[in-house]
Amino acid sequence: MTGRRTPRELVGLVPAAGQARRLVSLPCSKEVYPVGFGSRDGKGLRPKVVSEYLLERMRLAGVSKAYVVLRDGKWDIPAYLGDGRQLDIRLAYLMMGAPFGVPYTLDQAYRFLDRATVVFGFPDLLFQPDDAFVHLLKRQAITGADIVLGLFPSDRPSKMDMVERDPEGRVRAIEVKPVHTGLRYAWTIAVWSPVFTRFMHGYLGRCRPTTTDDGATVERELFIGEVIQAAVTNGMAVQSAAFPHGRCVDIGTSEDLLRAVREGVAS
């Protein structure tokens, strides 16, 4: 009799190494900037920081632990979130290595993720529905895809990675922050298998930064959408789950932060 395959552990992965250059004079890291209010343990309303929304949505999908990758100086994040006990999720913190974009940041967790299904989101993006990750994991279970992208309508393609997909939801191409496009949906969250974790690690190993004559390390920023596109090109099974009535707001600029508060996207 064939034994049943043991489900892979769900592990959250959160890049929190950005420098928030688009936000001026924040008194704290943007990941712990208060956006909206929430209650905890029946103790009444209190300010709720932006990264809490992502962690709560991960927990709703069954994630019991997550790795948060930091850069030096962003100590207010672990100071505020602690070990995650108040959110019923175990948190561990890793330090960013190469400063050349989100994929390099995520790769710091590589040795901890070789057997896990990764549940990924940006801590400065607010999205609805709350159970979006649940839908992505269901889609992955049905299709057997190595990556499932969560797609949201976007009217600002130059700030997002736009996705071309076929009628069955298979991802055909990623357009990274295009100036002009006819595509409607952007990906903002994802789940992926160890197959993609290993692919990204190997891909980054082949994209080593170069050095100038004076010994300085130089490298353009690499976007994770570019790595996903490379996976598509290499024949990896990449699926999508679209939320046509969903909402997603990036609080990375003062304008968008004000928009998130006004529109109540965090609620």
N, C-alpha and C positions, 0 to 999 in steps of 0.2 A: 504494500500500500504506500502510495506517495505521501510524504509528510506535507503538512501545510506550511507555506512560506511564512516566516515570522515577519510581521509588518515592521518597516523601518521606523526608527525613532524620528519624531518631528522636532526639528531644532530651528529656532528663530535666528536670523542673521540681520544685524542692524548696523549700517555704516554711519558713524557719528564723528567723522574726522574732518568735516568741512570747516572752512574758515569764515563762512557767512559774510563774504565780501560785499554781497548785494544788500545787506542790512546794515544800517548805519547806527553806531553807538548803542548796540544792545547791552543791557547790564549783565547779561549772562549768555551762555551758549544757547543757540536757537532751539536746540532739542529740549531744553527745559524752560522755554518761554511760555508763560501761562496763556492759554487760549480757551476761554470758556470756563465752565464750572462743573464740578461733579461731586458726588457724595461717596463716602467710604465708611463702611462699618456703622452705618446709621448715625453718623456724627454730624450730619448737616452738610450744607454746600461748602466747598472750598475751591480755590483756583486749581485748574487742571492743566498740566503742561502738555505740550504738543506730542511728545514721544509716548505719553501714556496711552493715547488713542491707538497707536500702532500696536503696542504691547497687549492691550486689551483685546484687540481683534485677533492677534496671534493666539492668545489664550483661549478665545472662543472656538478656534479651529482645532484645539487639542495640543497646542505647543506648551510644554511644561518647563523648557529652559531655552535661553537665548544668549547669543554672544553679541556684545556691543563693542565695536572697534573704534577706539578713540585716537586722537592725536594729543601730543604733549600740551598741557595747559588747560584741557577741557575737564578739569577735575570736578566741576560743579555737577556734571552728569552723574557719576557714581555717588557723589555726595547726596544728591537728591533721590535717585532711584534705589540706591543701596543694593541689597542682594535680591531685590524684586519681591520680597515677601508680601508687601502690601498689595501687590498686583497678582499674587498667587502664581508667580512665574520665577524660576531661578535664573538669575543674571550673573554672567561672568564677563569680565572686561579684558580686551586685548589691545595692544598698542599698534598703531599704524606703522607699516614699514616704509616702502617706497611711496613717495608723495606724487604719484602720477595718475591718479584717478581712482574711482570707486572699485574697479576690479582688483587693483593692487591692495586696496584696503580690505576687501572681502577675503582675499587670499591669505591673510594673516590667520584665518580660522581653518585653513585647509586641513591641517592634521587632526582636527577635531570632528570633521564632517564626512569622513570617508565612507561611513555606513548610514548616513542620515538623509532623510528628505528635508531639504532646506525650505523654510518659509521666509521669504525675503520681502522687506519693505523699507522705504525711506522714512526716517523719523520726522522729517519736516514736511511730509505730505499728509494731508487730511483727506480721507475718502469715505464714501458710503456706497453700498450698504455695509453694515457692521460685519455681516457674515461672508464677505467677499472671499476670504481665504478658504472657507468651508466649500464654496463652489469650485475653487481652483483645485482643491484636493480631490473632490468628487470627479472632476473632469480628468484629472490625472489617473485616477483609478479606473475609469471607464475606457480611456484611450490608450493607457500604457505609455503616455508621452514622457520624455525625459525632462521637458520643461513645459509649464503651462503659464502663460502670461495673462494677467488681469487687465482688461482693456476698458478705458473710460473715454467718453466723448471729450474732445479737446478743441478749443477754438484758438489755441496758442501753439501751433505746431513748432515754431522756432525755439520753443523752450522744452519740447518733449521729444520722445522717440515714437514716431508714428509707425503703425503696423499695417502691413498688407496681409490679408488672409483669404483663404478660399471658402466656399460655402459650408464646408464641413468644419471650419474653425482652424484648419492647419495654417500655421504662419509661413508665408512665402518670403517675406522680406521685412527688414527694419530700416526705416529712414531716420537717421539720427539728427534731430533738431533741424529739419529742412526749412528753408526760407519760404518755399512754395511747395504745396502738395495737394493732391486731391483726396488724400486719406483722411478719415474722420476720427479714428480711434488711436489713442496713445496707451502704451503699457506703463503701469506705475507700480504694480506688485507682481510677484511671481512665486511659484514653487518649482523646485527642481530636484532631480535624483542625483545620486553620487556620480552618475555618468557625466553630467554637466560640471559638477564640482571638479572632477579630474580633468575634464577638457579645458576648463578655464585655467587651472593651474599649469597645464602643459602649454597652453596658448601664451600665457604671460611669460613662461620660461623662454619662449621663442621671440618675445618682444622686448628683449633686454634693452635698457636705456643705453645711449651712446655717450661718449665723453668727447669734449672739445680738446683742442691742442693744449689749453692751460689746465686740463684735468677736471674741469667742471662737468657734472652729470647733467645731461639735457634729455628731455623727453616731452613730447606733446601729451596733453591729457588724453587718456584712453577712456572711452565711455563703455559702460557695460552693455549697451545696445549693440556696440560693435562686436563684442564677444559673442552675443547671442546670434547676430547675423553670421558670424563665422561658423557657429554651430549649425545653423540652417544650411549654409553652403556645404558643410561637410556631411550633410544627410541626417543630422540628428532629428529625432521626432519632437517637433515644437508645436504645441497646441495653444489655444487661447480660450478664454471665457470672457465674453463681453457683457458689460453692464450698461445698456443703452439709457437707462434712467438713473444711473449712478452719478455721483459727483466726486470731483477730486480737485483739491486746491493745494498748490505749493506755497508755503509761507516764506519762501526764500527771499522775497523782496518786501519792502514796506507796503507797497500797493497791494500785494497778494495777502499779506498778513491782515491788513484792514478788511479786505474782501472776505476772508475766512471768518472774521469776527462778525461782520455785518450780515453775512448770509447764513450764519449758523451751521457751517459745514461740519464743525466739530461735534455738534450735538447728536 
